[in-house]
Amino acid sequence: MAKLPYTLWIEGHRVLTWDQRRLPFREEVIELSTWQEAAHAIRSMQVRGAPLIGVTAAFGVALGLRELAGSGRHSSLTAAQTALDEICASLIATRPTAVNLAWGVNQVRRAVAQAPHPDWARVAWARALELHAADAQCNAEIGNHGLSAWKEMIARAKDQARPLQILTHCNAGALATVAWGTALAPVYQAHQQGIAVHVWVDETRPRNQGASLTAWELARAGVPHTVIADNAGGLLMMRGQVDVVIVGCDRVAANGDVVNKIGTYLKALAARAHQIPFWVACPLSTIDPDTPGGMQVDIEDREASEVEQMQGLVEDQSSALYQQMVSVRVVPVGSAVLNPAFDITPAALVSGLITERGVIPATGKAICQVLALEPA
Ligand code: MRU
């Protein structure tokens, strides 16, 4: 595949990324120079999306150890261990649902544990760089496997001289990863191979990751797409305007249940009702063999303000705020609000998991088998 720009990139020893809270209206690059800045970026959703959170957290540990090495505070092993524990625990506590977060932290931690403590900063940085490169590679592989799984549907659409119609929820594209994305990787692959595709982009209230982020990156890549209100998907499926649904995910439980952005479950139900394949793209780092089922996953409850307000750009030229990004209230003051950020799609509704090792059924048995083949 030709190169799409990376979402998180390294210049020398600098960690750079987009501030995703400002997209699509402001393309602002931020530097993460301390572990606290990495933690803040995850917590405040400057960076988001399970794989990107994992890699950011890995660099967070590396930045923390670099800071410690510079300060001389980790001259004794015990002091270094205490500091490392604190950094790792704080990073892991930033968001609860995406398992990639703890995975990224633990990958670096494990590498460090095998090195003498004066080398920790160097080893941690090297491991974070490896995870960074591996994420881009893994997503390119997910793209290949996804495209193979879609072969027949692509041929059918081609016979009918129309694009393959894909529906996606939230943002599981390049912006949710280091590069390519998970759910959008097969879409980018198809587009680059000259296969006609069109993406229905769920807006994804309350934070609008679909309307703001997925639409932004598809537009940059020149992929035809249409943003729809979250509730439009069912009608489009009923009318035969959707060939396939593909989403990313934040955690796959040991039984194959999928936890992803709120609203995913309703799309899976509608897809099942209309016999439309519902695929989940995920790296193996998103599979959590320690959580038996989706109901055991800690679902992040976020602030009411995300539902009460909407953020956008003022387009009224007569306004003093013209071209400013503002939040406006859409819910009456005094109404109660609940804001769960993720939901659970039962494994039975999932056509398959598209991983870097190939497509597997969303079953406990298949998950055990694929994980058993992975290096510890
Ligand atoms: O709250 P967010 O924006 O971090 O949620 C992101 C999602 O739900 C994505 O679909 C998921 O992380 C998969 S990203 C490849």
Boltz pocket constraint, residues with backbone or C-beta under 6 A from the ligand:
constraints:
  - pocket:
      binder: B
      contacts: [[A, 47], [A, 48], [A, 49], [A, 50], [A, 51], [A, 98], [A, 169], [A, 170], [A, 171], [A, 172], [A, 173], [A, 176], [A, 177], [A, 181], [A, 182], [A, 183], [A, 209], [A, 247], [A, 248], [A, 249], [A, 250], [A, 260], [A, 261], [A, 262], [A, 281], [A, 341]]
      max_distance: 6.0
